[in-house]
Amino acid sequence: MKITGTFDIECAAWDRFAVAAVYLPSQGDHGPGESILLRSIGELVDFLIARPRSTWWAHAGGNYDFLAIAEELRRRQIPCAVDLAGSRVSRVVGGGIVLRDSWPLVPLSLSVAAALAGERAPELGLPCRCGAACGGYCAIRPGDKRAQVADYCAADARILYRVLRAIEAHAAELGLELRGTIGGTAWATARAELELPDADLPPALWRQIRQAYYGGRVTIARPRATGPGSHWDLGSAYPAALAATAIPHGQVGSASGKDALRCLTIERPGVYACEVTVPDMFLPPLPARQGERVTYPTGTFRGVWTLHELAAAMTRGVTVDRVAWCVVWEASSVLFGDLIRRWWAARAKAGRRSPLGEWLRLLPNSLTGKLAEGPERRSARMFPAEIKFCEGRRPCSKLRCVGACGAMEQLDLLGQVWAVPFYRPATSGHIQWAAYLTAATREQWLTGAETQGRDLVYGDTDSIWTTGRVKPSPAGNGLGQWAYKHAWSEWECAAPRAYRYRDQQGGGVVRTAGMTITDEEFTSGRAESDRGVMSFVEAAGAITDRNGGLFRRRHASWTLPTRGSERGWYGDRMLDTDERVTFPVAYGAQEKVEQSGRE
């Protein structure tokens, strides 16, 4: 892992430069390194590009620091390539240097990760003026020359270097094949140790199998509950599935019609496109796609599921009316069991709540996501030497472009920033394994949730909130067991992954996905924030002239769905106003109601 040095940027009001620090390790990394302070973004870029063929790391730089540097490169009209991972910039290559984000490898706050290297994260020590207990960041001024701000920035850069070297040492001790991301590390290690084959599915077949990959399950059973209740958590749900689930491997084949039905009858491992009928029940077992949404309906509908999920559904009274086609493999077996149990034991030895234990918790979790890595990707270019247009090359079709020819899409209005889609199958992209593992996790959640009956309040992938006294099974603190987390009261849920409750001490707790909000904002259903900066793609689209930039403050608004909306929908379930419990609806019913409302 090449590390020329590490750096950090401190800003005022999120998008006004205050100070930057670079840490250069000593020769051979045996003595104290050198910390260099830079007083402008121009000085920082000058310092970095003065060292060609160098690689610089920043913690969570893809959300913040890299955008400031990319804007300075844009201002100087220096061509560069920007690798994107969702809304995050994972790498920048330009001006003869490479910028790498350490967050994909160490997805822990630096205050936690510092302990990996035996360090203690510094405190800024400025008084908070915003009232949000920000730690004093709101008190940083543009071009801040205070020593404590400079010392804090320099300490962050130095500690990051120590953390990266500590991860290298831990990886060597644990026999890990270290890569630039924790998911890449997990896959490279598993592939080498278990002699796993590289994924080589043709594009059309990969997309066909991808239909059986649904992700986690969220169920709002009671929008409100007085309590008292309990919260249970499934210990390392995805690693538990990796350790116990037989996944398909070997020669792959496909069939349709009667041949596909015969494959299902003899239980050939694979994925099956079926028409099924789900009887009325409180927790239907099969996910279905309705437009862009994944729902869990009753009634007759079609979908694609793994053999594992179909078999579990049939034990609950679901009938398979027709099999259209299948993709099957010659065998199935548990491939990852020994490896996952060894990682689990290493985590227990390190201490489950220790920083190393937290990193080892994320290692197998990232593997399931890595197996679902798709071949259709996108990067960005600033000032590209050549602009490419669509060539209509296979494996694209008239209905779907997969970016195989590298045709570019203009992101800004000035023609400086371009998106470059490309098609590159991942060696880890065994989408059938990811489908099996997520299906197994949904099945384990469903088994636990069914023990609660109508006492179930809420569930999300690996958690159960209930007013019942029956423990989900198997209960315990081991891998794949249901562990008791805490008691609660006065529960209220507005939408999937947006809820609040009172803890055992009577304090209010608000949980929302994607944005931190207060109790008052939850009550009003609205929140606004200017914390942070725009993503690279958002900022590029907002550039209107040469005074615009890629490093600008993000103004975000967040709105909860109407509380107990007039039609009573909570996720994909309808509220029974008499019992105050939601119930599933027949396939297509929600679309009909919504269409009626629009008309």
Buried (B, 14 or more C-beta within 10 A) or exposed (E): BEBBBBBBBBBBBBBBBBBBBBBBBEEEEEEEBEBBBBBEBEBBBEBBBEBEEBBBBBBBBBBBBBBBBBBBBBBEEBBBBBBBBEEBBBBBBBBEBBBBBBBBBBBBEBBBBBBBBEBEBBEBEBEBEEEEEBEBBBBBEEEBEBEBBBBBBBBBBBBBBBBBBBBBEBBEEBEBBBBBBBBBBBBBBBBEBEEBEEBEBEBEBBBBBBBBBBBBBBBBBBBEBEBEBBBBBBBBBBBBBBBBBBBBBEEBBBBEEEBBBEBBEEEBBBBBBBBBBBEEBBBBBBBBBBEEEBBBBBBBBBBBBBBBBBBBBBEBEBEBEEBBBBBBBEEBEEBBBEBBBEBBEBBEEBEBEBBBBBBBBBBBBBBBBBBBBBBBBBBBBBBBEEEEEEEEEEBBEEEEBBBBBBBBEBBBBBEBBBBBBBBEBBBBBBBBBBBBBBBBBBBBBBBBBBBBEEBBBBBBBBBBBBBBEEBBEBBEEBBBBBBBEEBBBBBBBBBBBBBBBBBEEEEEEBBBEEBEBEEEBBBEBEBEBEBBBBBBBBBBBBBEEEEBBBBBBBEEEBEBBEBBEEEBBBBBBBBEEEEEBBBBBBBBBBEEBEEEEEE
